[in-house]
Amino acid sequence: MKKISLLSIIISLVTLLAIVGCQPEEEDNDTSPTDENGTEVSEETSDVVIIGGGGAGMAAAVSAAEEGAEVVLIEKMPAIGGNTIISAGAYNAADPERQAEQGIEDSVDFHFEQTYEGGDEQGDEELVRTLVENSLDTKHWLEELGLEFEDEIDSVIGAMHERTHYPVAPSGTGYISVLEDTANELGVDIELETKAKQLIVEDDEVTGVIAEKDEDEIHYMAEDGVILATGGFSKNIEMRTEYDPELEEDIPSSNQPSATGEGILMAEEIGAELTNMDQIQILPIANEHGGLEGSTTINIENVVFVNQQGRRFVHEDARRDVLADAVFEQEGGYYYLINDSQIIEEENEYGESIDELIDAGSVKKGETLEELAREIDVPEEEFVETIENFNEAVEAREDEEFEREVFSNKIEEGPFYASIRYPSVHHTMGGVSINTDTQIISQEGDPIPGLYAAGEVTGNIHGTNRLGGNAIPDTMVFGRIAGQTVAGMEEGDEVLTGVGQGYGGNIEVEVHITDDEITQVEVIEHNETDRVSDPALEKIPYEIVKQNSTEDVDTVSGATDTSAGILEAVEDALE
């Protein structure tokens, strides 16, 4: 046997100890995220994390990605779309130039007045102003993304004025389609069937969200901020009852099953202020299951509402809460929406044809008013008299009985149609409080660092009642602002200010530049005449951005001084 010397053993031991000593020491405090059981979980980091893939979330995702941000959007449902995709697609925006072609007078200020007063002045004035002043510009943004709108401007039920724009695509599919296509082109990571569970707060700042997917926990971390776009709580009976105990539990909802309010609760857990939670809107034009399908129309220009006695019972252009209260007072809690062949389109707002609706039994048809009365089992004489009285009001442009103000055509050309309609829980006006930068406000009144919100999850815009047609511009305007705000200004961007002389004095503008391209022109101060100047204030900034120049932009007829003042201000900014 070969002998091993003591010296060899010592050398070997020293060498071994040296090798061991060179190995990296294990950390005593592992910083990898773990779940409540101590099991390590995966973590993904991006610039912006968005919770919710409805209209607001998708608008935020696209606008943030347009700013160059890396965006992750998580959606708990198997598909994106939220309530936007099943909506009728109604989009309110004052567009005086196009409205004038139909003989409609409107302005941004009038839209503000109706929205603010329509919510009993309980909404935040600055937020309402932000909504109405950005609705048309955001509509143009959607058009630039590829969304096509109908030429005719209507008045959806509860809008209170003819300023409702509809996409060519049925329901709300067009909005989601163009936003999804753009999001994919911009590299937005959309994670479906991924449910947010809890916001992550580090040093008083929201830095991410804990989510669950396929029973696995994932931490989505955000370098710049988290945007809540989780919608309202119309489908959460427990929350509805808690905040409005008088609201009956068996009233159906028009909303998606996903409208259960988790985003509101998650924000409340970390100290967010909630407001107007008891304000829950009932839509008075649903089918018996709560959805909006199954009617000839959801607009009110050419329709009347009659009860089982064949009589009108409300002015049809009223606020939605007024209409709903009136419906609840009728025998059976329903009514018939009556119109004639003059306004029947090949398809309604949901792509349903009149023949399909008649075959399904949701719409009744009569060649004469008397025949229609028999079809819906109301007294013939009273029904015919009701329609005749309405036609006289249309001709006189005065409704002495109910003081209706929105008129178009008489109901006089057969065949005639009736759709049976019921109330449905449609919109929860309450939610988290935000400021005009979409930052969520704490219970102490300060912005919560890193946390933003847009869409129905917010609660201080509409007050006690939301105008019909204001929901989608709400989601798109504030979703877009949220994305831009969180993504922030990228290197190479700049904001320039300039002043020009308008009809009423100085006009001050901000011109946003990205890579030598004009991306936004915003009139931030002016003293122009209301309504007269509105077409120029809306169109000129849009055309400057479109042309990336002031040279080929024509002034607006009737507002030439305002137009020239804006152009001068932009040129001053660019010098």
C-alpha positions in Angstrom: 0.0 0.0 0.0 1.2 3.4 -0.9 1.9 5.6 2.1 0.5 9.2 2.1 2.8 11.6 3.9 1.6 14.1 6.5 2.8 16.9 4.3 0.6 15.8 1.4 -2.5 15.7 3.7 -1.8 19.2 5.0 -1.4 20.5 1.4 -4.6 18.9 0.3 -6.5 20.3 3.2 -5.2 23.8 2.7 -6.1 23.6 -1.1 -9.6 22.4 -0.3 -10.2 25.2 2.3 -9.0 27.7 -0.3 -11.4 26.5 -2.9 -14.3 26.5 -0.5 -13.3 30.0 0.7 -13.5 31.2 -2.9 -17.2 30.1 -3.4 -19.8 32.9 -3.2 -21.5 33.1 0.1 -25.3 32.3 0.1 -27.5 35.3 0.9 -29.3 35.0 4.2 -32.2 37.2 3.1 -33.6 36.0 -0.2 -35.6 38.8 -1.8 -37.4 36.7 -4.4 -41.2 37.2 -4.0 -43.1 34.5 -2.1 -46.8 33.8 -1.6 -48.5 33.5 1.8 -47.1 30.0 2.2 -43.5 31.0 1.6 -43.5 29.5 -1.9 -41.4 31.5 -4.4 -43.6 33.1 -7.1 -42.8 34.5 -10.5 -42.3 38.2 -11.1 -42.6 40.2 -14.3 -41.6 43.9 -14.6 -42.7 46.5 -17.2 -43.0 50.2 -17.4 -46.8 50.2 -17.0 -49.2 47.6 -15.6 -52.9 48.0 -16.5 -55.6 46.0 -14.7 -58.7 45.5 -16.9 -59.1 45.1 -20.6 -62.3 47.0 -21.4 -62.4 50.3 -23.2 -60.6 52.3 -20.6 -57.8 49.7 -20.1 -57.3 49.3 -23.8 -57.2 53.0 -24.5 -54.7 53.4 -21.7 -52.6 50.6 -23.1 -52.5 52.0 -26.5 -51.7 55.6 -25.4 -49.0 54.4 -23.0 -47.4 52.3 -25.8 -47.6 55.3 -28.2 -45.4 57.1 -25.6 -42.9 54.3 -25.9 -43.7 52.5 -22.7 -43.5 48.8 -22.2 -47.0 47.8 -21.2 -48.6 44.7 -19.6 -52.4 44.5 -19.4 -54.0 41.8 -17.3 -57.7 40.8 -17.8 -59.5 38.3 -15.7 -61.9 37.2 -18.5 -61.1 34.9 -21.4 -61.3 37.8 -23.8 -60.9 41.6 -23.7 -63.7 44.1 -24.2 -65.4 44.6 -20.9 -68.7 46.4 -21.0 -67.5 48.5 -24.0 -67.8 45.6 -26.4 -71.4 44.8 -25.4 -72.5 48.4 -25.3 -74.5 50.1 -28.0 -71.4 52.1 -29.0 -72.9 55.5 -28.2 -70.3 58.3 -28.0 -71.2 61.8 -27.1 -69.1 64.6 -28.4 -70.0 68.2 -29.3 -69.0 68.5 -33.0 -70.7 71.8 -34.0 -69.4 71.8 -37.5 -71.0 68.4 -38.3 -74.0 68.9 -36.1 -74.8 72.2 -38.0 -75.2 70.1 -41.2 -78.2 68.5 -39.5 -79.5 71.7 -38.1 -78.3 70.9 -34.5 -76.9 73.6 -32.3 -74.3 72.5 -29.8 -71.1 73.4 -28.0 -68.6 72.1 -25.6 -70.0 74.4 -23.0 -73.5 73.1 -23.5 -72.2 69.5 -23.2 -70.5 70.5 -20.0 -73.6 72.2 -18.6 -75.9 69.2 -19.4 -73.4 66.7 -18.0 -72.6 68.6 -14.8 -76.2 69.6 -14.1 -77.5 66.2 -15.3 -75.5 64.7 -12.3 -77.0 67.3 -9.9 -73.7 69.1 -9.8 -72.2 66.2 -7.8 -69.4 65.5 -10.2 -66.1 67.2 -10.1 -66.2 70.3 -12.3 -62.7 69.9 -13.6 -63.2 66.3 -14.5 -66.4 67.0 -16.3 -64.7 69.8 -18.2 -61.8 67.5 -19.1 -64.3 65.0 -20.4 -66.3 67.3 -22.6 -63.2 69.2 -23.9 -61.4 66.1 -24.9 -64.3 64.0 -26.3 -64.0 65.2 -29.9 -60.2 65.1 -30.0 -60.3 61.5 -28.6 -62.9 60.6 -31.2 -60.5 61.9 -33.9 -57.7 59.8 -32.3 -59.9 56.7 -32.5 -60.6 57.5 -36.2 -56.8 57.8 -36.8 -56.5 54.3 -35.3 -59.0 53.1 -37.9 -62.4 53.4 -36.3 -65.1 54.5 -38.7 -68.2 56.4 -37.5 -71.6 56.9 -39.1 -72.3 60.3 -40.7 -75.6 60.9 -38.9 -75.6 62.2 -35.3 -78.3 60.9 -33.0 -79.5 61.1 -29.4 -79.2 57.9 -27.4 -81.7 57.5 -24.5 -80.8 59.8 -21.6 -78.3 61.9 -23.7 -80.6 64.9 -23.4 -79.3 66.3 -26.8 -78.4 65.2 -30.3 -74.6 64.7 -30.0 -74.3 60.9 -30.1 -71.9 59.4 -32.6 -72.1 55.7 -33.5 -69.4 53.5 -35.1 -70.2 51.7 -38.3 -69.4 48.4 -36.6 -72.2 47.0 -34.4 -72.4 47.6 -30.7 -69.0 48.4 -29.1 -67.0 45.9 -31.2 -65.4 48.6 -33.3 -63.7 50.3 -30.4 -62.2 47.2 -29.0 -61.2 45.9 -32.5 -59.1 49.0 -33.4 -57.6 49.3 -29.9 -56.6 45.6 -29.9 -55.1 45.8 -33.3 -53.1 48.9 -32.4 -52.0 47.4 -29.0 -50.7 44.3 -30.8 -48.8 46.4 -33.3 -47.2 48.4 -30.5 -46.2 45.3 -28.6 -48.6 45.5 -25.6 -48.5 42.2 -23.6 -52.1 41.2 -23.0 -52.5 38.5 -20.4 -56.0 36.9 -20.3 -57.6 34.9 -17.5 -55.3 36.7 -15.1 -57.1 38.0 -12.0 -55.7 40.8 -9.9 -55.8 40.0 -6.2 -53.9 42.8 -4.4 -52.0 45.9 -5.0 -48.3 45.9 -4.0 -47.3 48.9 -2.0 -43.6 49.7 -1.2 -42.7 52.8 0.8 -46.2 54.3 0.3 -46.0 53.9 -3.4 -48.0 51.4 -5.6 -45.3 49.4 -7.5 -47.3 46.5 -8.8 -50.1 44.0 -8.4 -50.4 40.4 -7.2 -52.4 38.3 -9.7 -53.4 34.8 -10.2 -53.3 32.8 -13.4 -53.8 29.1 -13.8 -53.7 28.8 -10.0 -50.2 30.3 -10.0 -49.4 33.6 -8.3 -47.6 36.2 -10.4 -46.3 39.6 -9.3 -46.6 42.2 -12.1 -44.3 45.0 -11.2 -44.5 48.5 -12.7 -41.6 50.9 -13.1 -43.8 53.9 -13.8 -47.3 53.1 -12.4 -50.4 50.9 -12.2 -53.6 51.8 -13.9 -56.9 50.5 -12.5 -59.5 50.0 -15.3 -61.6 47.3 -13.7 -65.0 48.7 -14.2 -68.0 49.0 -11.9 -69.9 46.7 -9.7 -73.3 46.2 -11.3 -73.0 42.4 -11.2 -72.0 42.4 -7.5 -75.3 42.0 -5.7 -73.7 42.2 -2.3 -72.0 45.6 -3.1 -75.1 46.9 -4.7 -77.2 46.1 -1.7 -74.6 47.5 0.7 -74.5 50.9 -0.9 -78.1 51.1 -2.1 -80.3 48.9 0.2 -83.5 50.0 -1.6 -82.3 48.6 -4.9 -84.1 45.3 -5.4 -81.7 42.3 -5.8 -83.7 40.7 -8.6 -83.3 43.6 -11.0 -81.1 42.2 -13.8 -78.0 44.0 -15.1 -76.9 44.9 -18.6 -73.3 44.4 -17.7 -70.7 41.7 -18.3 -70.2 39.1 -15.5 -66.9 40.7 -14.8 -68.4 43.9 -13.4 -67.9 42.9 -9.7 -66.0 45.8 -8.3 -62.7 44.2 -7.2 -60.6 47.2 -8.4 -62.6 49.5 -6.2 -62.1 47.2 -3.2 -58.4 46.8 -3.8 -57.9 50.5 -4.0 -60.0 51.0 -0.8 -57.7 48.5 1.0 -54.7 50.8 0.5 -56.5 54.0 1.5 -58.2 55.3 -1.7 -61.1 57.6 -1.2 -64.4 56.3 -2.5 -67.3 58.6 -3.6 -70.9 58.4 -4.9 -71.0 54.7 -4.1 -74.8 54.9 -3.6 -75.4 56.3 -7.0 -76.4 53.3 -9.2 -78.0 53.9 -12.6 -81.0 52.1 -13.8 -81.3 51.9 -17.6 -85.0 52.0 -18.6 -84.6 50.4 -22.1 -83.5 46.8 -21.5 -85.0 43.5 -22.4 -86.4 41.2 -19.7 -83.0 39.7 -19.1 -81.3 43.0 -18.6 -79.5 43.4 -22.0 -80.0 46.1 -24.5 -80.6 43.8 -27.5 -84.0 43.1 -28.9 -85.3 46.6 -29.6 -85.8 48.5 -32.9 -83.6 51.3 -31.5 -82.2 52.8 -28.3 -82.4 56.4 -29.6 -85.3 58.6 -28.7 -85.8 61.1 -31.6 -88.7 59.2 -33.2 -90.1 57.1 -30.4 -92.7 57.4 -27.7 -93.1 55.3 -24.5 -96.6 53.9 -23.8 -97.8 51.9 -20.8 -100.4 49.1 -20.7 -103.2 51.7 -20.9 -101.8 52.9 -24.3 -100.7 56.3 -22.8 -97.5 58.2 -22.6 -96.2 58.6 -19.1 -92.9 60.6 -19.3 -91.0 62.9 -21.6 -88.8 60.4 -23.5 -85.8 62.8 -23.7 -85.4 63.0 -19.9 -82.5 61.9 -17.7 -82.2 58.2 -17.2 -83.0 58.3 -13.5 -86.2 60.2 -14.3 -87.2 57.7 -17.0 -86.4 54.7 -14.8 -88.5 56.1 -11.9 -91.4 56.6 -14.3 -91.1 53.1 -15.6 -91.2 51.6 -12.1 -94.5 53.3 -11.5 -96.2 51.6 -14.4 -98.3 48.5 -14.1 -96.0 45.5 -14.4 -92.9 47.7 -14.4 -92.5 47.7 -18.2 -93.6 49.7 -21.2 -93.6 49.7 -25.0 -91.3 51.7 -27.2 -93.2 52.7 -30.3 -91.9 53.9 -33.7 -92.7 53.6 -37.4 -91.1 52.7 -40.6 -89.4 56.0 -41.1 -86.5 55.3 -38.7 -86.3 51.5 -39.0 -82.8 50.7 -40.1 -81.8 47.4 -41.7 -80.2 46.6 -38.4 -80.3 48.1 -34.9 -77.2 49.2 -32.9 -76.5 45.5 -32.1 -76.6 44.3 -35.7 -80.1 42.7 -35.3 -82.4 42.9 -38.3 -86.1 43.9 -37.9 -87.2 40.5 -39.3 -85.1 38.7 -36.8 -86.5 40.7 -33.9 -90.1 40.1 -35.1 -89.4 36.3 -35.5 -87.9 36.2 -32.0 -91.0 37.9 -30.6 -89.2 40.8 -29.0 -90.7 43.3 -31.5 -94.4 43.5 -32.5 -95.5 44.8 -35.9 -98.8 46.3 -37.1 -99.7 47.7 -40.5 -101.9 50.2 -38.7 -101.8 51.7 -35.3 -105.0 49.8 -34.4 -103.4 46.5 -35.4 -100.3 47.3 -33.4 -102.5 48.1 -30.4 -104.1 44.7 -30.7 -100.7 43.0 -31.0 -99.5 44.5 -27.7 -102.9 44.3 -26.0 -103.4 48.0 -25.2 -106.7 49.9 -25.7 -106.9 50.9 -29.4 -108.7 54.2 -28.9 -106.4 55.5 -26.2 -103.3 54.3 -28.1 -104.3 55.9 -31.4 -105.1 59.2 -29.6 -101.7 59.1 -27.8 -99.9 58.8 -31.1 -102.0 61.5 -32.7 -101.3 63.9 -29.8 -97.6 63.2 -30.1 -97.7 63.9 -33.8 -99.3 67.3 -33.1 -96.6 68.0 -30.6 -93.9 67.2 -33.2 -95.6 69.5 -35.7 -95.9 72.3 -33.2 -92.4 71.6 -31.7 -94.1 71.9 -28.3 -95.1 69.1 -26.0 -97.6 70.6 -23.6 -98.3 67.3 -21.8 -94.7 66.3 -20.9 -92.5 69.1 -22.1 -90.4 67.0 -24.4 -87.7 68.9 -26.3 -86.1 66.5 -28.8 -88.2 65.9 -31.9 -87.6 64.6 -35.4 -90.4 62.9 -37.3 -94.0 62.1 -36.6 -95.0 58.5 -36.1 -97.3 58.2 -39.1 -96.0 55.9 -41.7 -96.8 52.2 -41.4 -95.9 49.6 -40.6 -95.6 50.5 -36.9 -93.4 48.7 -34.4 -93.4 48.1 -30.6 -90.6 46.8 -28.4 -91.3 45.8 -24.8 -88.7 47.3 -22.5 -87.8 46.9 -18.8 -85.4 48.6 -16.3 -81.9 47.2 -15.8 -78.9 48.0 -13.5 -76.6 49.6 -16.0 -73.9 51.8 -14.5 -72.4 52.4 -11.1 -71.5 56.1 -10.9 -69.5 55.6 -7.6 -65.9 54.5 -7.3 -62.4 55.8 -6.6 -61.8 59.6 -6.7 -59.3 60.8 -9.3 -57.8 64.1 -10.4 -57.5 65.4 -14.0 -54.2 63.5 -14.3 -56.2 60.3 -13.4 -54.2 59.9 -10.1 -56.2 58.1 -7.5 -56.8 60.3 -4.4 -56.3 59.0 -0.9 -58.7 59.4 2.0 -56.4 62.2 3.2 -57.0 64.1 -0.1 -53.5 63.4 -1.7 -52.6 61.5 -4.9 -51.5 57.9 -4.1 -48.1 57.6 -5.7 -48.0 55.1 -8.6 -51.8 54.5 -8.8 -54.1 55.7 -11.5 -57.6 54.9 -12.7 -59.9 55.4 -15.7 -63.4 54.3 -16.7 -66.3 53.1 -14.5 -64.0 52.3 -11.6 -63.8 56.0 -11.0 -66.5 57.8 -9.0 -66.3 61.6 -9.1 -67.2 62.4 -12.7 -70.9 61.8 -13.3 -72.4 62.6 -9.9 -75.9 61.3 -9.3 -76.7 60.4 -12.9 -74.7 59.7 -16.1 -75.9 61.0 -19.4 -76.6 58.4 -22.0 -73.7 58.3 -24.4 -71.1 59.7 -21.9 -69.7 56.4 -20.8 -67.6 55.5 -23.8 -66.0 59.0 -24.1 -65.4 58.7 -20.3 -63.5 55.5 -20.8 -61.6 56.6 -23.9 -60.7 60.1 -22.7 -59.5 59.2 -19.3 -58.0 55.9 -20.4 -56.0 57.8 -23.0 -55.0 60.5 -20.4 -54.0 57.7 -17.9 -51.7 56.0 -20.4 -50.1 59.3 -21.4 -49.6 60.4 -17.8 -48.1 57.1 -16.5 -45.9 56.6 -19.5 -44.6 60.2 -19.1 -42.5 62.2 -21.4 -39.9 60.3 -23.3 -36.5 61.7 -24.2 -36.8 63.9 -27.3 -40.3 65.1 -26.4 -41.0 68.7 -25.7 -43.9 71.0 -24.9 -43.8 74.5 -26.4 -46.1 77.4 -25.6 -47.2 80.3 -27.8 -49.7 83.2 -27.9 -51.8 84.5 -30.7 -54.5 87.2 -31.1 -58.0 85.9 -31.4 -61.4 87.7 -31.6 -61.8 88.1 -27.9 -58.1 88.6 -26.9 -55.0 86.4 -26.5 -55.1 82.7 -27.3 -52.5 80.6 -25.6 -51.6 77.1 -26.8 -49.3 74.2 -25.8 -47.7 72.4 -28.7 -46.4 68.9 -28.0 -43.5 67.7 -30.2 -42.1 64.2 -30.5 -39.3 63.5 -32.9 -40.0 66.7 -34.9 -43.7 65.7 -35.3 -46.5 67.8 -33.8 -48.4 65.2 -31.7 -50.9 67.5 -29.9 -52.1 71.1 -29.9 -54.0 72.2 -26.8 -55.7 75.6 -26.4 -55.1 76.3 -22.7 -56.3 79.9 -22.4 -58.8 81.9 -24.5 -61.5 84.5 -24.3 -63.4 83.6 -27.4 -67.2 83.7 -27.8 -68.9 80.5 -26.6 -70.4 78.3 -29.4 -69.3 80.7 -32.2 -65.7 79.8 -31.6 -66.2 76.1 -30.8 -65.7 74.8 -34.4 -62.4 76.5 -34.7 -61.2 75.5 -31.2 -61.9 71.8 -32.1 -60.9 71.7 -35.8 -57.8 73.9 -36.1 -55.7 72.0 -33.5 -56.8 68.7 -35.1 -55.8 69.8 -38.6 -52.5 71.2 -37.4 -51.6 67.8 -35.9 -52.9 66.0 -39.0 -50.8 68.2 -41.4 -47.9 68.6 -39.0 -47.9 72.2 -40.0 -49.9 75.4 -40.0 -49.3 76.2 -43.6 -52.0 74.2 -45.2 -54.7 74.6 -42.6 -57.7 76.7 -43.6 -59.6 78.9 -41.2 -63.1 77.8 -40.2 -66.0 79.8 -41.7 -67.7 81.9 -39.1 -64.8 81.7 -36.7 -61.9 83.1 -38.8 -60.5 85.3 -36.1 -60.4 82.5 -33.7 -58.8 80.2 -36.3 -56.2 82.8 -37.2 -55.4 83.3 -33.5 -54.8 79.6 -32.9 -52.6 79.4 -36.0 -50.6 82.4 -34.9 -50.1 81.0 -31.4 -48.8 77.7 -32.8 -46.4 79.5 -35.1 -45.3 81.6 -32.2 -44.6 78.3 -30.2 -42.7 76.8 -33.1 -40.3 79.8 -33.6 
